[in-house]
């Protein structure tokens, strides 16, 4: 039965498990954030620096990891990534104070950088163009699935054994994934003997990847309005992403006064609904591209999702009823996940053989945005003695992401952009 499944879908299941593990690890510290703050005596500002250390390192090493994947293949890079982050995850459970926690979280970010650029490389080599949207949706589903199951695993373990134990468990899970990657995954269909000739032909004739290589001049990345709009859009977009995986559990507990158990249930629903957003967004993106063309299809999904997300975040911060506020956050994450994978689809649209480099550049800007969100959210919360006011800034920045989407043209390929003066 397993042998009857097309090989590229087995690769997709492998990538889905990778992104699930990524977010299971990434959200761990925020789910036990209240416990960590109490145990180590941290303010919101200090906890913001802990969260920001990860984002800063992730941003700095995202582009090099994407370039490395383009050059040597995603398999070796992904194995290095998961080994590194698994070790740093376990070490997080051994910290004794603010300084050691910041150092470990920075190293954790160094290790995890490159996950999505290299996942994009895998998709560009393993999937024909007309399946890119759905494949990307499943990457997003993996991240939301990891985030959804995390509250049940992390909060439960922390309740019984303390906040440090979940980090040791997550580190061990990562090593198991590395073994599966080493024995069961290859960079391209050409390296797999068990794939059928018809499937290999379908992939290789229809994928974005070609044998002719070309480099991306950095002046194109920095000076072209199309690419710059993509980077600025993702800078804004990642404020939403990092709020949900970093500050949302604290906002629910300290800002909306839900208990830890209630927070666990709400977080589960938020990320479970996010899976629906990925599925609907991926299907809607592919449908609109077929019916309206690449430019309108990609833009419509991105603009609608981010505009709705920003609006719902704002409503969540001002409504007096705590359960209505939580309901708005559920809708906001649906809207975010509806939109986010269109960003990665654009990287494949314009990047082709260099989609790892393009995705790395986009994620560099995105994680830079996440760094500012982590720092500003905690500082504003401490300065105003309220978690409501940083939500206003969050809603504004996300809405600006929808504005930048109007300037993105996915029909302009990198090869074409090289010719621009």
C-alpha positions in Angstrom: 0.0 0.0 0.0 2.8 2.4 1.0 4.6 1.7 -2.3 1.5 2.8 -4.3 1.9 6.4 -2.9 3.8 8.7 -5.4 7.3 9.2 -4.1 7.0 13.0 -4.1 4.2 12.7 -1.6 6.4 10.7 0.7 8.9 13.5 0.4 6.2 16.0 1.3 5.3 14.0 4.4 8.9 14.1 5.4 9.0 17.9 5.0 5.7 18.2 6.9 7.2 16.3 9.9 10.3 18.7 9.7 8.2 21.8 10.0 6.1 20.3 12.7 9.2 19.5 14.7 10.5 23.0 14.0 7.5 24.7 15.6 7.2 22.1 18.4 10.7 23.3 19.4 10.2 27.0 18.6 7.0 27.5 20.6 8.2 25.5 23.6 9.8 28.5 25.4 6.7 30.7 25.0 4.3 28.0 26.3 6.4 27.8 29.5 7.2 31.5 29.4 5.3 32.4 32.6 7.1 29.7 34.5 10.5 30.7 33.0 9.9 34.4 33.9 8.9 33.4 37.5 11.8 31.0 38.0 14.5 33.2 36.6 13.0 36.5 37.7 12.6 38.0 34.3 10.6 41.1 33.2 8.7 41.3 29.9 11.6 43.4 28.5 14.2 40.7 29.5 12.0 37.9 28.2 11.7 39.9 24.9 15.5 39.8 24.6 15.4 36.1 25.1 12.9 35.7 22.3 14.7 38.3 20.2 18.0 36.5 20.5 16.6 33.5 18.5 15.1 35.8 15.8 18.3 37.8 15.4 20.5 34.7 14.9 17.9 33.2 12.6 17.9 36.3 10.5 21.7 36.6 10.3 22.2 33.0 9.2 19.2 32.5 7.0 20.7 33.7 3.7 24.0 31.8 4.1 22.0 28.6 4.9 19.9 29.1 1.8 22.9 29.7 -0.4 24.6 26.6 1.0 21.5 24.5 0.2 21.5 25.8 -3.4 25.2 24.7 -3.7 25.4 21.4 -1.9 21.8 20.2 -1.7 19.2 20.4 1.0 19.7 17.0 2.6 23.1 17.7 4.2 22.0 21.2 5.3 18.8 19.9 6.9 20.7 17.2 8.8 23.1 19.8 10.2 20.2 22.1 11.1 18.3 19.5 13.1 21.4 18.1 14.9 22.4 21.6 16.0 19.0 22.8 17.1 18.3 19.5 19.0 21.4 20.0 21.1 20.6 23.7 21.7 17.0 22.7 22.6 18.3 20.3 25.3 20.8 22.9 26.6 17.9 25.4 27.1 16.7 23.1 29.8 20.0 23.6 31.7 20.3 27.4 31.8 20.6 29.2 35.1 19.9 32.8 34.3 19.2 35.5 31.8 22.7 35.6 30.2 23.0 31.9 29.6 19.4 31.7 28.3 20.1 34.5 25.8 23.3 32.8 24.6 21.6 29.4 24.1 18.6 30.9 22.3 20.9 32.8 20.0 22.8 29.5 19.2 19.4 27.8 18.7 18.5 30.5 16.1 21.9 29.9 14.4 21.1 26.2 14.1 17.5 26.5 12.9 18.2 29.1 10.2 17.8 27.7 6.7 14.9 25.3 7.4 12.5 27.0 5.1 14.9 28.0 2.3 16.1 24.4 2.1 12.5 23.1 2.3 11.8 25.3 -0.7 14.8 23.8 -2.5 13.3 20.3 -1.9 9.9 21.4 -3.3 11.4 23.1 -6.3 13.2 19.8 -7.2 10.5 17.4 -6.2 7.2 19.0 -7.4 5.9 20.3 -10.8 4.9 23.9 -10.9 1.1 23.2 -10.8 1.5 21.4 -7.4 3.7 24.0 -5.7 0.8 25.8 -3.9 -0.5 22.6 -2.4 3.0 21.4 -1.4 3.7 24.7 0.3 0.4 24.5 2.1 1.5 21.2 3.6 4.7 22.8 4.9 2.5 25.4 6.6 0.3 22.6 7.9 3.3 21.0 9.5 4.2 24.2 11.4 0.6 24.6 12.6 0.4 20.9 13.5 3.6 21.1 15.6 2.3 24.3 17.3 -1.1 22.7 17.9 0.2 19.5 19.6 2.9 21.5 21.5 0.6 22.8 24.2 -0.6 19.3 25.1 2.9 18.0 25.2 4.8 20.9 26.6 2.4 22.3 29.2 1.5 18.8 30.4 5.2 17.8 30.9 5.9 21.2 32.5 3.0 20.7 34.9 4.3 17.3 36.1 8.0 17.7 35.9 8.8 21.4 35.6 9.6 23.7 32.7 13.0 22.2 31.9 12.0 18.7 31.0 10.1 19.5 27.7 13.3 20.9 26.2 15.1 17.6 26.9 12.2 15.6 25.3 12.2 17.8 22.2 15.9 17.5 21.7 15.6 13.7 21.7 12.8 13.8 19.1 15.1 15.8 16.8 17.8 13.2 16.8 15.2 10.5 15.8 14.3 12.8 12.8 17.9 13.1 11.8 18.3 9.3 11.6 15.1 9.1 9.4 16.5 11.9 7.1 19.9 10.2 6.7 18.4 6.8 5.7 15.2 7.8 3.9 15.7 11.1 2.1 17.6 12.2 -1.1 18.0 15.6 -2.8 16.3 14.9 -6.1 14.4 12.2 -8.0 17.6 11.4 -9.9 19.1 10.0 -6.7 16.2 7.6 -6.0 16.1 4.2 -7.6 12.6 3.3 -6.4 10.8 6.2 -8.1 8.8 5.3 -11.2 10.0 6.6 -14.6 6.7 8.3 -15.2 6.7 10.2 -11.9 10.3 11.2 -12.4 9.5 12.5 -15.9 6.5 14.4 -14.6 8.6 16.0 -11.9 11.7 16.9 -14.0 9.7 18.2 -16.9 7.4 20.4 -14.8 9.6 21.6 -11.9 11.1 25.0 -11.4 14.6 23.5 -11.2 16.7 23.3 -14.3 20.3 22.1 -14.8 21.6 25.6 -15.9 22.7 27.6 -12.9 22.9 31.3 -12.6 23.7 33.5 -9.6 21.7 36.4 -8.2 23.5 39.8 -8.2 23.0 41.4 -4.8 22.3 44.7 -6.4 19.1 43.1 -7.8 18.0 42.0 -4.3 18.7 45.5 -2.9 17.6 47.8 -5.7 14.7 46.1 -7.5 11.3 47.2 -6.4 9.7 43.9 -6.9 12.1 41.9 -4.7 12.3 44.7 -2.1 8.5 44.7 -1.9 8.6 41.0 -1.2 11.2 41.4 1.5 9.3 44.3 3.2 6.0 42.4 3.0 7.6 39.5 4.8 9.2 41.8 7.4 5.6 42.8 8.3 4.2 39.3 7.9 6.6 37.7 10.4 5.3 40.1 13.2 2.1 38.0 13.1 4.0 34.7 12.9 6.2 35.5 15.8 3.4 36.9 17.9 1.6 33.6 17.8 4.6 31.4 18.5 6.3 33.7 21.0 4.0 36.2 22.8 0.5 34.8 22.3 0.6 32.4 25.3 1.8 35.2 27.6 -0.8 37.6 26.2 -3.6 35.1 27.0 -2.3 34.4 30.5 -1.1 37.8 31.6 -3.1 40.1 29.3 -6.4 38.3 29.2 -6.1 36.4 32.5 -6.7 32.9 31.2 -5.3 30.1 33.3 -2.5 27.9 32.0 -4.9 25.1 31.3 -7.3 27.5 29.4 -4.3 28.9 27.5 -3.3 25.4 26.5 -6.8 24.7 25.0 -7.0 28.0 23.2 -3.6 27.7 21.7 -4.5 24.2 20.5 -7.6 25.6 18.7 -5.7 28.6 17.3 -3.1 26.4 15.6 -5.6 23.7 14.6 -7.6 26.4 12.8 -4.3 27.5 11.3 -4.1 24.1 9.5 -7.5 24.9 7.9 -6.1 28.3 6.8 -3.1 26.6 5.1 -5.3 24.2 3.3 -7.8 26.8 2.1 -5.0 29.3 1.2 -3.1 26.7 -0.8 -6.2 25.6 -2.7 -7.4 29.2 -3.2 -4.0 30.2 -4.4 -3.7 27.4 -7.0 -7.3 28.1 -8.2 -6.9 31.8 -8.6 -3.6 31.4 -10.4 -5.3 29.1 -12.9 -8.4 31.4 -13.3 -6.9 34.8 -13.0 -3.2 34.4 -13.6 -0.1 34.4 -11.5 0.0 38.1 -10.5 -3.7 38.4 -9.4 -3.8 34.9 -7.8 -0.8 35.4 -5.6 -1.7 39.0 -4.6 -5.4 38.2 -3.9 -4.5 35.6 -1.3 -1.7 37.6 0.3 -3.6 40.9 0.6 -6.8 39.3 1.8 -5.0 37.2 4.5 -2.8 39.9 6.0 -5.5 42.6 5.9 -7.9 40.4 7.7 -5.2 39.3 10.2 -4.3 42.9 11.1 -7.9 43.8 11.6 -8.7 40.9 13.8 -5.6 41.5 15.9 -6.7 45.0 16.6 -10.2 43.9 17.5 -8.8 41.3 19.8 -6.9 44.0 21.7 -9.9 46.3 22.3 -12.9 44.0 23.0 -13.6 43.8 26.7 -14.7 40.1 26.7 -11.7 37.8 27.0 -13.4 34.9 25.1 -14.3 37.2 22.2 -10.7 38.3 22.2 -9.5 34.7 22.0 -12.0 34.1 19.1 -10.5 37.0 17.2 -7.0 35.5 17.7 -8.3 32.2 16.2 -9.6 34.1 13.2 -6.4 36.1 12.9 -4.2 33.0 12.7 -6.5 31.5 10.1 -6.1 34.7 8.1 -2.3 34.6 8.5 -1.9 31.0 7.5 -4.3 31.6 4.6 -1.8 34.2 3.3 1.7 33.1 4.3 2.5 30.3 2.0 1.8 32.5 -1.0 5.0 34.3 0.0 7.0 31.1 -0.5 5.2 30.4 -3.7 6.5 33.7 -5.0 10.0 32.7 -4.1 9.6 29.6 -6.3 7.9 31.7 -9.0 10.8 34.2 -9.3 13.7 32.2 -7.9 13.8 29.0 -9.9 17.3 27.4 -9.3 18.0 30.1 -6.7 14.8 29.8 -4.7 16.9 28.8 -1.6 18.7 32.1 -1.9 15.6 34.1 -2.5 13.7 32.4 0.3 16.7 33.0 2.6 16.7 36.7 1.7 13.0 36.9 2.4 13.3 35.1 5.7 16.2 37.3 6.7 13.9 40.3 6.5 11.1 38.3 8.1 13.2 37.2 11.1 14.5 40.8 11.4 10.8 41.8 11.8 10.4 39.0 14.4 13.3 40.4 16.3 11.8 43.9 16.5 8.4 42.4 17.5 10.1 40.4 20.3 11.9 43.5 21.7 9.2 46.1 21.2 6.4 44.0 22.5 8.1 43.4 25.8 9.3 47.0 26.2 5.9 48.6 25.4 4.2 46.1 27.8 6.6 47.1 30.6 6.4 50.8 29.8 2.6 50.9 29.7 2.0 48.1 32.3 -0.4 46.6 29.8 -0.2 43.9 27.1 -2.9 45.7 25.1 -0.8 48.6 23.7 1.8 46.5 21.9 -1.1 44.8 20.1 -1.9 48.1 18.4 1.6 48.3 16.9 1.3 44.6 15.9 -2.0 45.2 14.0 -0.5 48.2 12.2 2.6 46.5 11.0 0.7 43.4 9.8 -1.7 45.7 7.8 1.3 47.3 6.2 2.3 43.9 4.9 -1.0 43.8 2.9 0.0 47.2 1.3 3.4 45.8 0.2 1.6 42.8 -1.4 0.1 45.2 -3.9 3.6 45.9 -5.3 4.7 42.3 -5.7 4.8 40.9 -9.3 5.5 37.1 -9.2 5.7 37.0 -13.1 9.1 38.7 -13.0 11.7 36.0 -12.9 15.2 36.5 -11.4 16.7 35.8 -14.9 14.7 38.8 -16.2 15.5 40.9 -13.3 19.3 40.5 -14.0 18.8 42.5 -17.2 17.4 45.5 -15.4 19.7 48.6 -15.2 
